[in-house]
Amino acid sequence: MTASASVVAAGGGGTAGASVRASAEAVQSELESRYVVEGKRSERVVVTERDVDAKQAIHARGCEGCEIEIASGVTCAKVFLESCARCEVRFRGRAVSEHLEVWHCEELTVRFESALGTTQVDQSKAVRLEYANERCMSAVVFATSEDVCVRFGGDETTLTRLDAEDLAPGDHREIPQFITRFVDGQLLTERLIRGKDEYPTTERELRASLGDQLAEEHLDTAPARAELRKDKGNLAFKDGNFAQAAVHYTEAIELDPTHVVALCNRAQCFLKLGDHDRALADADSCIDIKSDYVKAHFRRGLALHALARYPEAIQAFERTLELDPSNAQAKDAVRFAELMARKQAAVR
């Protein structure tokens, strides 16, 4: 039996299990570092400096019809508002990271009585951000959200809807993301562009720095960024961290759905993790994009073998050999699949 066949027969390995456990432990540790306000209904909740320290994040989730106050003496790491509806949050403290994140919220009002760097709003509806004054706001970053408004100093005439409908026409490789901030004394909303190094910028800033040298590749960096994520996946895979590698490959695929190497490498991760159905799906997706991709056919065969679909596995390995007649692994794998197919037929 070859090493590849052994992996398939075992359905993964101890290293894969360790990777999954390590990822789960990291998530659990991160969650435990938060002060959580959860599932409150029509209550007034005050978070004080006795409740949280500068290393903890404050996380309000699943609350409805509540008033939540982060008191003036509080210093926390960050603030998260998740899946809250018809709530009012009053921020009087200090966030070390200068970040407040809102997602999956509806009819939410956040009142800022102290300065905060960036407020990020995702997948939310009817979010109102009220700042004591213009100095309290640095930037609002938002995506996949409707009816996001800002207001300053309690003055209703300053209420501004952050409208980005005309800033992202056409199709995109990734979900458009926007930033609103004061530029030359005026509130300006622009589409964010992430450079090849992932640093966020805007077309206006690129034009100011590049002038006539500005090219389409500067405005669509998704392919280069996908390659960067793929490389990160390769490093994690070499370290035996298959779960984390799969995350990086997924990020690459989200940026470039036609990235066959990332797809095929993620299939290998799923093989290592024992998730053979997903490995098969990724291999099939690779072949749909690049029909002569040898590794995709071979990994398709491994996934089918692990699923005890031996006749189909044989066909996949034979197709691998048609494309690469000298592939020793495929030669061994097809023989082993033929043996298993005969045993399976004998049992039936």
BALOBA-1460 file (C-alpha; in Angstrom, 3 decimals):
// residues 348
<rec num="1" residu="m" x="0.000" y="0.000" z="0.000"/>
<rec num="2" residu="t" x="1.372" y="3.448" z="-0.891"/>
<rec num="3" residu="a" x="1.618" y="6.306" z="1.574"/>
<rec num="4" residu="s" x="-1.248" y="8.054" z="-0.203"/>
<rec num="5" residu="a" x="-3.428" y="4.984" z="-0.048"/>
<rec num="6" residu="s" x="-2.583" y="4.586" z="3.636"/>
<rec num="7" residu="v" x="-3.779" y="8.111" z="4.373"/>
<rec num="8" residu="v" x="-7.029" y="7.452" z="2.567"/>
<rec num="9" residu="a" x="-7.569" y="4.156" z="4.306"/>
<rec num="10" residu="a" x="-6.962" y="5.745" z="7.681"/>
<rec num="11" residu="g" x="-9.291" y="8.639" z="6.928"/>
<rec num="12" residu="g" x="-6.872" y="11.287" z="8.180"/>
<rec num="13" residu="g" x="-4.407" y="11.126" z="11.059"/>
<rec num="14" residu="g" x="-3.404" y="12.275" z="14.496"/>
<rec num="15" residu="t" x="-1.803" y="15.457" z="13.127"/>
<rec num="16" residu="a" x="-5.079" y="16.453" z="11.477"/>
<rec num="17" residu="g" x="-6.948" y="15.913" z="14.709"/>
<rec num="18" residu="a" x="-4.379" y="17.968" z="16.586"/>
<rec num="19" residu="s" x="-4.772" y="20.805" z="14.060"/>
<rec num="20" residu="v" x="-8.538" y="20.847" z="14.492"/>
<rec num="21" residu="r" x="-8.195" y="20.809" z="18.288"/>
<rec num="22" residu="a" x="-5.628" y="23.617" z="18.197"/>
<rec num="23" residu="s" x="-7.927" y="25.760" z="16.052"/>
<rec num="24" residu="a" x="-10.894" y="25.072" z="18.326"/>
<rec num="25" residu="e" x="-8.815" y="25.890" z="21.409"/>
<rec num="26" residu="a" x="-7.677" y="29.177" z="19.845"/>
<rec num="27" residu="v" x="-11.284" y="30.152" z="19.127"/>
<rec num="28" residu="q" x="-12.349" y="29.185" z="22.652"/>
<rec num="29" residu="s" x="-9.475" y="31.155" z="24.175"/>
<rec num="30" residu="e" x="-10.394" y="34.198" z="22.114"/>
<rec num="31" residu="l" x="-14.047" y="33.955" z="23.198"/>
<rec num="32" residu="e" x="-13.048" y="33.606" z="26.850"/>
<rec num="33" residu="s" x="-11.123" y="36.875" z="26.590"/>
<rec num="34" residu="r" x="-14.412" y="38.740" z="26.056"/>
<rec num="35" residu="y" x="-16.871" y="40.237" z="28.506"/>
<rec num="36" residu="v" x="-20.174" y="39.045" z="27.031"/>
<rec num="37" residu="v" x="-23.609" y="40.636" z="27.339"/>
<rec num="38" residu="e" x="-25.925" y="38.087" z="25.755"/>
<rec num="39" residu="g" x="-29.632" y="37.495" z="25.188"/>
<rec num="40" residu="k" x="-30.897" y="40.469" z="27.176"/>
<rec num="41" residu="r" x="-34.465" y="41.670" z="26.568"/>
<rec num="42" residu="s" x="-35.661" y="45.221" z="27.249"/>
<rec num="43" residu="e" x="-33.019" y="45.781" z="29.935"/>
<rec num="44" residu="r" x="-30.597" y="48.527" z="30.839"/>
<rec num="45" residu="v" x="-27.064" y="47.147" z="31.094"/>
<rec num="46" residu="v" x="-24.104" y="49.182" z="32.333"/>
<rec num="47" residu="v" x="-20.577" y="47.827" z="31.774"/>
<rec num="48" residu="t" x="-18.200" y="49.351" z="34.312"/>
<rec num="49" residu="e" x="-14.456" y="49.261" z="34.847"/>
<rec num="50" residu="r" x="-14.985" y="46.559" z="37.493"/>
<rec num="51" residu="d" x="-16.414" y="44.266" z="34.801"/>
<rec num="52" residu="v" x="-13.719" y="44.443" z="32.150"/>
<rec num="53" residu="d" x="-10.017" y="45.164" z="31.778"/>
<rec num="54" residu="a" x="-7.915" y="46.536" z="28.937"/>
<rec num="55" residu="k" x="-7.124" y="43.044" z="27.619"/>
<rec num="56" residu="q" x="-10.758" y="42.059" z="27.235"/>
<rec num="57" residu="a" x="-13.192" y="42.867" z="24.464"/>
<rec num="58" residu="i" x="-16.818" y="43.738" z="25.178"/>
<rec num="59" residu="h" x="-19.213" y="41.603" z="23.147"/>
<rec num="60" residu="a" x="-22.970" y="42.267" z="23.116"/>
<rec num="61" residu="r" x="-24.899" y="39.665" z="21.138"/>
<rec num="62" residu="g" x="-28.474" y="38.562" z="20.682"/>
<rec num="63" residu="c" x="-29.904" y="41.479" z="22.692"/>
<rec num="64" residu="e" x="-33.244" y="43.087" z="21.880"/>
<rec num="65" residu="g" x="-34.765" y="46.389" z="22.947"/>
<rec num="66" residu="c" x="-31.918" y="47.114" z="25.383"/>
<rec num="67" residu="e" x="-29.942" y="50.127" z="26.527"/>
<rec num="68" residu="i" x="-26.292" y="49.180" z="26.885"/>
<rec num="69" residu="e" x="-23.845" y="51.659" z="28.345"/>
<rec num="70" residu="i" x="-20.066" y="51.316" z="28.309"/>
<rec num="71" residu="a" x="-19.180" y="53.611" z="31.172"/>
<rec num="72" residu="s" x="-16.612" y="56.415" z="31.052"/>
<rec num="73" residu="g" x="-14.071" y="54.617" z="33.237"/>
<rec num="74" residu="v" x="-13.918" y="51.525" z="31.030"/>
<rec num="75" residu="t" x="-10.823" y="50.658" z="29.008"/>
<rec num="76" residu="c" x="-11.312" y="47.566" z="26.860"/>
<rec num="77" residu="a" x="-9.574" y="45.948" z="23.909"/>
<rec num="78" residu="k" x="-12.415" y="46.251" z="21.404"/>
<rec num="79" residu="v" x="-16.221" y="46.345" z="21.162"/>
<rec num="80" residu="f" x="-18.379" y="43.838" z="19.258"/>
<rec num="81" residu="l" x="-22.118" y="44.247" z="18.648"/>
<rec num="82" residu="e" x="-23.617" y="41.118" z="17.105"/>
<rec num="83" residu="s" x="-27.217" y="40.206" z="16.188"/>
<rec num="84" residu="c" x="-28.741" y="42.974" z="18.292"/>
<rec num="85" residu="a" x="-32.114" y="44.510" z="17.371"/>
<rec num="86" residu="r" x="-33.757" y="47.764" z="18.443"/>
<rec num="87" residu="c" x="-30.945" y="48.494" z="20.895"/>
<rec num="88" residu="e" x="-29.196" y="51.687" z="21.928"/>
<rec num="89" residu="v" x="-25.527" y="51.487" z="22.853"/>
<rec num="90" residu="r" x="-23.811" y="54.401" z="24.583"/>
<rec num="91" residu="f" x="-20.006" y="54.371" z="24.298"/>
<rec num="92" residu="r" x="-18.278" y="56.519" z="26.913"/>
<rec num="93" residu="g" x="-15.116" y="54.488" z="27.469"/>
<rec num="94" residu="r" x="-11.928" y="53.778" z="25.560"/>
<rec num="95" residu="a" x="-11.101" y="50.923" z="23.183"/>
<rec num="96" residu="v" x="-7.369" y="50.229" z="22.994"/>
<rec num="97" residu="s" x="-7.654" y="48.897" z="19.435"/>
<rec num="98" residu="e" x="-9.749" y="51.916" z="18.414"/>
<rec num="99" residu="h" x="-12.285" y="49.534" z="16.831"/>
<rec num="100" residu="l" x="-15.983" y="48.832" z="17.241"/>
<rec num="101" residu="e" x="-17.571" y="46.153" z="15.017"/>
<rec num="102" residu="v" x="-21.255" y="45.777" z="14.193"/>
<rec num="103" residu="w" x="-22.673" y="42.812" z="12.322"/>
<rec num="104" residu="h" x="-26.056" y="41.168" z="11.815"/>
<rec num="105" residu="c" x="-27.734" y="44.038" z="13.671"/>
<rec num="106" residu="e" x="-30.993" y="45.827" z="12.907"/>
<rec num="107" residu="e" x="-32.393" y="49.134" z="14.131"/>
<rec num="108" residu="l" x="-29.307" y="49.811" z="16.206"/>
<rec num="109" residu="t" x="-28.211" y="53.198" z="17.521"/>
<rec num="110" residu="v" x="-24.669" y="53.711" z="18.800"/>
<rec num="111" residu="r" x="-23.957" y="56.983" z="20.611"/>
<rec num="112" residu="f" x="-20.260" y="57.917" z="20.839"/>
<rec num="113" residu="e" x="-19.486" y="60.291" z="23.694"/>
<rec num="114" residu="s" x="-15.751" y="59.626" z="23.404"/>
<rec num="115" residu="a" x="-13.507" y="59.262" z="20.364"/>
<rec num="116" residu="l" x="-13.154" y="55.972" z="18.513"/>
<rec num="117" residu="g" x="-10.944" y="55.172" z="15.527"/>
<rec num="118" residu="t" x="-12.971" y="52.928" z="13.217"/>
<rec num="119" residu="t" x="-16.494" y="51.599" z="13.346"/>
<rec num="120" residu="q" x="-17.118" y="48.647" z="11.021"/>
<rec num="121" residu="v" x="-20.656" y="47.711" z="9.986"/>
<rec num="122" residu="d" x="-21.366" y="44.477" z="8.108"/>
<rec num="123" residu="q" x="-24.568" y="42.648" z="7.133"/>
<rec num="124" residu="s" x="-26.717" y="45.070" z="9.102"/>
<rec num="125" residu="k" x="-29.771" y="47.249" z="8.515"/>
<rec num="126" residu="a" x="-30.862" y="50.610" z="9.908"/>
<rec num="127" residu="v" x="-27.726" y="51.411" z="11.915"/>
<rec num="128" residu="r" x="-27.434" y="54.947" z="13.272"/>
<rec num="129" residu="l" x="-24.064" y="56.216" z="14.528"/>
<rec num="130" residu="e" x="-24.342" y="59.384" z="16.611"/>
<rec num="131" residu="y" x="-21.122" y="61.205" z="17.530"/>
<rec num="132" residu="a" x="-20.829" y="63.875" z="20.214"/>
<rec num="133" residu="n" x="-18.828" y="65.907" z="17.690"/>
<rec num="134" residu="e" x="-16.894" y="65.436" z="14.468"/>
<rec num="135" residu="r" x="-13.650" y="64.796" z="16.356"/>
<rec num="136" residu="c" x="-15.145" y="61.630" z="17.861"/>
<rec num="137" residu="m" x="-15.361" y="60.021" z="14.418"/>
<rec num="138" residu="s" x="-12.331" y="58.812" z="12.511"/>
<rec num="139" residu="a" x="-13.860" y="56.433" z="9.960"/>
<rec num="140" residu="v" x="-16.845" y="54.195" z="9.281"/>
<rec num="141" residu="v" x="-16.165" y="51.101" z="7.166"/>
<rec num="142" residu="f" x="-19.188" y="49.192" z="5.904"/>
<rec num="143" residu="a" x="-20.300" y="46.452" z="3.508"/>
<rec num="144" residu="t" x="-23.477" y="44.471" z="2.740"/>
<rec num="145" residu="s" x="-25.468" y="46.867" z="4.915"/>
<rec num="146" residu="e" x="-28.543" y="49.041" z="4.310"/>
<rec num="147" residu="d" x="-29.500" y="52.409" z="5.741"/>
<rec num="148" residu="v" x="-26.347" y="53.301" z="7.687"/>
<rec num="149" residu="c" x="-26.470" y="56.897" z="8.963"/>
<rec num="150" residu="v" x="-24.243" y="59.240" z="10.965"/>
<rec num="151" residu="r" x="-25.134" y="62.321" z="13.018"/>
<rec num="152" residu="f" x="-23.064" y="64.837" z="14.989"/>
<rec num="153" residu="g" x="-23.656" y="66.823" z="18.162"/>
<rec num="154" residu="g" x="-27.282" y="65.790" z="18.481"/>
<rec num="155" residu="d" x="-28.110" y="68.034" z="15.515"/>
<rec num="156" residu="e" x="-30.701" y="66.361" z="13.285"/>
<rec num="157" residu="t" x="-29.651" y="68.563" z="10.347"/>
<rec num="158" residu="t" x="-26.279" y="66.770" z="10.295"/>
<rec num="159" residu="l" x="-27.923" y="63.360" z="9.760"/>
<rec num="160" residu="t" x="-26.227" y="61.791" z="6.731"/>
<rec num="161" residu="r" x="-27.052" y="58.487" z="5.068"/>
<rec num="162" residu="l" x="-23.904" y="56.710" z="3.911"/>
<rec num="163" residu="d" x="-25.060" y="55.986" z="0.394"/>
<rec num="164" residu="a" x="-22.676" y="53.850" z="-1.674"/>
<rec num="165" residu="e" x="-25.034" y="52.538" z="-4.370"/>
<rec num="166" residu="d" x="-23.263" y="54.405" z="-7.174"/>
<rec num="167" residu="l" x="-19.725" y="53.571" z="-6.051"/>
<rec num="168" residu="a" x="-19.566" y="49.896" z="-7.046"/>
<rec num="169" residu="p" x="-21.187" y="49.333" z="-10.454"/>
<rec num="170" residu="g" x="-20.776" y="46.007" z="-12.252"/>
<rec num="171" residu="d" x="-19.524" y="42.647" z="-11.102"/>
<rec num="172" residu="h" x="-16.790" y="42.194" z="-8.525"/>
<rec num="173" residu="r" x="-14.476" y="39.428" z="-7.431"/>
<rec num="174" residu="e" x="-15.286" y="40.271" z="-3.836"/>
<rec num="175" residu="i" x="-17.961" y="42.093" z="-1.858"/>
<rec num="176" residu="p" x="-17.504" y="45.870" z="-2.197"/>
<rec num="177" residu="q" x="-16.447" y="47.609" z="0.996"/>
<rec num="178" residu="f" x="-16.720" y="51.351" z="1.645"/>
<rec num="179" residu="i" x="-15.194" y="53.933" z="3.970"/>
<rec num="180" residu="t" x="-16.702" y="57.219" z="5.169"/>
<rec num="181" residu="r" x="-14.557" y="59.905" z="6.819"/>
<rec num="182" residu="f" x="-13.863" y="63.620" z="6.730"/>
<rec num="183" residu="v" x="-11.677" y="64.683" z="3.793"/>
<rec num="184" residu="d" x="-10.870" y="68.393" z="3.477"/>
<rec num="185" residu="g" x="-13.623" y="69.142" z="5.978"/>
<rec num="186" residu="q" x="-16.291" y="67.253" z="4.053"/>
<rec num="187" residu="l" x="-17.835" y="63.868" z="4.839"/>
<rec num="188" residu="l" x="-16.791" y="61.596" z="1.961"/>
<rec num="189" residu="t" x="-17.749" y="57.979" z="1.176"/>
<rec num="190" residu="e" x="-15.392" y="56.001" z="-1.080"/>
<rec num="191" residu="r" x="-14.951" y="52.405" z="-2.134"/>
<rec num="192" residu="l" x="-12.048" y="50.669" z="-0.414"/>
<rec num="193" residu="i" x="-9.399" y="49.009" z="-2.541"/>
<rec num="194" residu="r" x="-6.969" y="46.631" z="-0.887"/>
<rec num="195" residu="g" x="-3.504" y="46.628" z="-2.373"/>
<rec num="196" residu="k" x="-1.445" y="43.548" z="-3.080"/>
<rec num="197" residu="d" x="-0.041" y="43.886" z="0.433"/>
<rec num="198" residu="e" x="-3.644" y="43.990" z="1.810"/>
<rec num="199" residu="y" x="-3.226" y="47.639" z="2.814"/>
<rec num="200" residu="p" x="-6.560" y="49.453" z="2.301"/>
<rec num="201" residu="t" x="-6.681" y="52.557" z="0.126"/>
<rec num="202" residu="t" x="-9.061" y="54.287" z="-2.292"/>
<rec num="203" residu="e" x="-9.002" y="55.149" z="-5.975"/>
<rec num="204" residu="r" x="-8.682" y="58.841" z="-5.060"/>
<rec num="205" residu="e" x="-5.580" y="58.138" z="-2.984"/>
<rec num="206" residu="l" x="-4.110" y="55.944" z="-5.700"/>
<rec num="207" residu="r" x="-4.647" y="58.647" z="-8.308"/>
<rec num="208" residu="a" x="-2.985" y="61.176" z="-6.037"/>
<rec num="209" residu="s" x="0.093" y="58.959" z="-5.635"/>
<rec num="210" residu="l" x="0.316" y="57.287" z="-9.059"/>
<rec num="211" residu="g" x="-1.200" y="59.856" z="-11.414"/>
<rec num="212" residu="d" x="-0.990" y="58.689" z="-15.042"/>
<rec num="213" residu="q" x="0.667" y="55.444" z="-13.939"/>
<rec num="214" residu="l" x="-2.603" y="54.221" z="-12.417"/>
<rec num="215" residu="a" x="-3.579" y="50.960" z="-14.124"/>
<rec num="216" residu="e" x="-6.415" y="48.449" z="-13.864"/>
<rec num="217" residu="e" x="-4.194" y="46.101" z="-11.857"/>
<rec num="218" residu="h" x="-4.045" y="48.729" z="-9.122"/>
<rec num="219" residu="l" x="-7.855" y="48.718" z="-8.873"/>
<rec num="220" residu="d" x="-8.311" y="44.946" z="-8.964"/>
<rec num="221" residu="t" x="-5.686" y="43.275" z="-6.800"/>
<rec num="222" residu="a" x="-7.786" y="40.201" z="-6.047"/>
<rec num="223" residu="p" x="-5.654" y="37.767" z="-8.121"/>
<rec num="224" residu="a" x="-2.406" y="38.876" z="-6.457"/>
<rec num="225" residu="r" x="-4.005" y="38.779" z="-3.013"/>
<rec num="226" residu="a" x="-5.391" y="35.325" z="-3.738"/>
<rec num="227" residu="e" x="-1.867" y="34.172" z="-4.558"/>
<rec num="228" residu="l" x="-0.662" y="35.607" z="-1.257"/>
<rec num="229" residu="r" x="-3.353" y="33.685" z="0.667"/>
<rec num="230" residu="k" x="-2.461" y="30.517" z="-1.252"/>
<rec num="231" residu="d" x="1.177" y="30.906" z="-0.228"/>
<rec num="232" residu="k" x="0.107" y="31.285" z="3.410"/>
<rec num="233" residu="g" x="-1.891" y="28.081" z="3.012"/>
<rec num="234" residu="n" x="1.160" y="26.288" z="1.674"/>
<rec num="235" residu="l" x="3.228" y="27.328" z="4.700"/>
<rec num="236" residu="a" x="0.527" y="26.169" z="7.124"/>
<rec num="237" residu="f" x="0.227" y="22.872" z="5.252"/>
<rec num="238" residu="k" x="3.980" y="22.277" z="5.480"/>
<rec num="239" residu="d" x="3.709" y="22.828" z="9.235"/>
<rec num="240" residu="g" x="1.025" y="20.147" z="9.392"/>
<rec num="241" residu="n" x="-1.692" y="22.669" z="10.289"/>
<rec num="242" residu="f" x="-4.207" y="21.415" z="7.733"/>
<rec num="243" residu="a" x="-7.235" y="23.173" z="9.230"/>
<rec num="244" residu="q" x="-5.516" y="26.569" z="9.123"/>
<rec num="245" residu="a" x="-4.200" y="25.870" z="5.634"/>
<rec num="246" residu="a" x="-7.768" y="25.188" z="4.491"/>
<rec num="247" residu="v" x="-8.787" y="28.580" z="5.886"/>
<rec num="248" residu="h" x="-6.093" y="30.353" z="3.860"/>
<rec num="249" residu="y" x="-7.001" y="28.439" z="0.706"/>
<rec num="250" residu="t" x="-10.667" y="29.341" z="1.243"/>
<rec num="251" residu="e" x="-9.705" y="33.015" z="1.467"/>
<rec num="252" residu="a" x="-7.791" y="32.666" z="-1.806"/>
<rec num="253" residu="i" x="-10.780" y="31.018" z="-3.491"/>
<rec num="254" residu="e" x="-13.118" y="33.762" z="-2.262"/>
<rec num="255" residu="l" x="-10.844" y="36.312" z="-3.932"/>
<rec num="256" residu="d" x="-10.408" y="34.236" z="-7.097"/>
<rec num="257" residu="p" x="-12.927" y="31.380" z="-7.555"/>
<rec num="258" residu="t" x="-10.942" y="30.106" z="-10.561"/>
<rec num="259" residu="h" x="-7.722" y="29.596" z="-8.569"/>
<rec num="260" residu="v" x="-7.310" y="25.892" z="-9.302"/>
<rec num="261" residu="v" x="-4.170" y="25.485" z="-7.200"/>
<rec num="262" residu="a" x="-5.926" y="26.792" z="-4.089"/>
<rec num="263" residu="l" x="-8.916" y="24.554" z="-4.824"/>
<rec num="264" residu="c" x="-6.760" y="21.496" z="-5.350"/>
<rec num="265" residu="n" x="-4.651" y="22.224" z="-2.277"/>
<rec num="266" residu="r" x="-7.778" y="22.655" z="-0.179"/>
<rec num="267" residu="a" x="-8.933" y="19.268" z="-1.459"/>
<rec num="268" residu="q" x="-5.689" y="17.823" z="-0.092"/>
<rec num="269" residu="c" x="-6.350" y="19.513" z="3.260"/>
<rec num="270" residu="f" x="-9.799" y="17.932" z="3.397"/>
<rec num="271" residu="l" x="-8.264" y="14.550" z="2.593"/>
<rec num="272" residu="k" x="-5.871" y="14.983" z="5.516"/>
<rec num="273" residu="l" x="-8.739" y="16.061" z="7.762"/>
<rec num="274" residu="g" x="-10.905" y="13.111" z="6.728"/>
<rec num="275" residu="d" x="-13.569" y="15.287" z="5.064"/>
<rec num="276" residu="h" x="-13.707" y="13.281" z="1.854"/>
<rec num="277" residu="d" x="-16.975" y="14.653" z="0.455"/>
<rec num="278" residu="r" x="-15.594" y="18.188" z="0.494"/>
<rec num="279" residu="a" x="-12.300" y="16.959" z="-0.943"/>
<rec num="280" residu="l" x="-14.238" y="15.400" z="-3.818"/>
<rec num="281" residu="a" x="-16.244" y="18.598" z="-4.378"/>
<rec num="282" residu="d" x="-13.058" y="20.681" z="-4.597"/>
<rec num="283" residu="a" x="-11.390" y="18.223" z="-6.965"/>
<rec num="284" residu="d" x="-14.489" y="18.277" z="-9.188"/>
<rec num="285" residu="s" x="-14.450" y="22.089" z="-9.169"/>
<rec num="286" residu="c" x="-10.794" y="22.038" z="-10.241"/>
<rec num="287" residu="i" x="-11.556" y="19.718" z="-13.129"/>
<rec num="288" residu="d" x="-14.492" y="21.881" z="-14.226"/>
<rec num="289" residu="i" x="-12.077" y="24.810" z="-14.510"/>
<rec num="290" residu="k" x="-9.019" y="22.939" z="-15.826"/>
<rec num="291" residu="s" x="-9.927" y="19.535" z="-17.216"/>
<rec num="292" residu="d" x="-6.323" y="18.357" z="-17.638"/>
<rec num="293" residu="y" x="-5.154" y="19.182" z="-14.099"/>
<rec num="294" residu="v" x="-3.345" y="16.001" z="-13.067"/>
<rec num="295" residu="k" x="-3.351" y="16.590" z="-9.304"/>
<rec num="296" residu="a" x="-7.080" y="17.259" z="-9.318"/>
<rec num="297" residu="h" x="-7.825" y="13.911" z="-10.975"/>
<rec num="298" residu="f" x="-5.501" y="12.095" z="-8.579"/>
<rec num="299" residu="r" x="-7.031" y="13.728" z="-5.495"/>
<rec num="300" residu="r" x="-10.472" y="13.040" z="-6.887"/>
<rec num="301" residu="g" x="-9.468" y="9.392" z="-7.013"/>
<rec num="302" residu="l" x="-8.231" y="9.493" z="-3.406"/>
<rec num="303" residu="a" x="-11.505" y="11.024" z="-2.236"/>
<rec num="304" residu="l" x="-13.579" y="8.457" z="-4.122"/>
<rec num="305" residu="h" x="-11.411" y="5.661" z="-2.735"/>
<rec num="306" residu="a" x="-11.964" y="6.917" z="0.807"/>
<rec num="307" residu="l" x="-15.710" y="6.986" z="0.131"/>
<rec num="308" residu="a" x="-15.513" y="3.328" z="-0.996"/>
<rec num="309" residu="r" x="-16.568" y="4.307" z="-4.512"/>
<rec num="310" residu="y" x="-13.851" y="2.122" z="-5.971"/>
<rec num="311" residu="p" x="-14.958" y="1.804" z="-9.634"/>
<rec num="312" residu="e" x="-15.116" y="5.609" z="-9.889"/>
<rec num="313" residu="a" x="-11.771" y="5.895" z="-8.109"/>
<rec num="314" residu="i" x="-10.230" y="3.537" z="-10.671"/>
<rec num="315" residu="q" x="-11.520" y="5.771" z="-13.478"/>
<rec num="316" residu="a" x="-10.057" y="8.853" z="-11.788"/>
<rec num="317" residu="f" x="-6.648" y="7.202" z="-11.368"/>
<rec num="318" residu="e" x="-6.714" y="5.945" z="-14.951"/>
<rec num="319" residu="r" x="-7.483" y="9.472" z="-16.141"/>
<rec num="320" residu="t" x="-4.499" y="10.664" z="-14.059"/>
<rec num="321" residu="l" x="-2.293" y="8.153" z="-15.891"/>
<rec num="322" residu="e" x="-3.643" y="9.236" z="-19.289"/>
<rec num="323" residu="l" x="-2.467" y="12.752" z="-18.474"/>
<rec num="324" residu="d" x="0.751" y="11.671" z="-16.710"/>
<rec num="325" residu="p" x="1.764" y="8.097" z="-17.704"/>
<rec num="326" residu="s" x="4.824" y="8.116" z="-15.432"/>
<rec num="327" residu="n" x="2.866" y="8.950" z="-12.262"/>
<rec num="328" residu="a" x="4.012" y="6.208" z="-9.873"/>
<rec num="329" residu="q" x="1.513" y="7.149" z="-7.151"/>
<rec num="330" residu="a" x="-1.393" y="6.798" z="-9.576"/>
<rec num="331" residu="k" x="-0.101" y="3.394" z="-10.739"/>
<rec num="332" residu="d" x="-0.022" y="2.126" z="-7.145"/>
<rec num="333" residu="a" x="-3.365" y="3.726" z="-6.340"/>
<rec num="334" residu="v" x="-5.181" y="2.173" z="-9.297"/>
<rec num="335" residu="r" x="-3.910" y="-1.301" z="-8.361"/>
<rec num="336" residu="f" x="-5.037" y="-0.847" z="-4.779"/>
<rec num="337" residu="a" x="-8.442" y="0.480" z="-5.900"/>
<rec num="338" residu="e" x="-8.860" y="-2.540" z="-8.202"/>
<rec num="339" residu="l" x="-8.094" y="-4.851" z="-5.260"/>
<rec num="340" residu="m" x="-10.644" y="-3.082" z="-3.059"/>
<rec num="341" residu="a" x="-13.224" y="-3.137" z="-5.855"/>
<rec num="342" residu="r" x="-12.834" y="-6.926" z="-6.174"/>
<rec num="343" residu="k" x="-13.221" y="-7.357" z="-2.400"/>
<rec num="344" residu="q" x="-16.276" y="-5.134" z="-2.417"/>
<rec num="345" residu="a" x="-17.838" y="-7.094" z="-5.286"/>
<rec num="346" residu="a" x="-17.130" y="-10.403" z="-3.521"/>
<rec num="347" residu="v" x="-18.918" y="-9.231" z="-0.374"/>
<rec num="348" residu="r" x="-21.951" y="-8.245" z="-2.385"/>
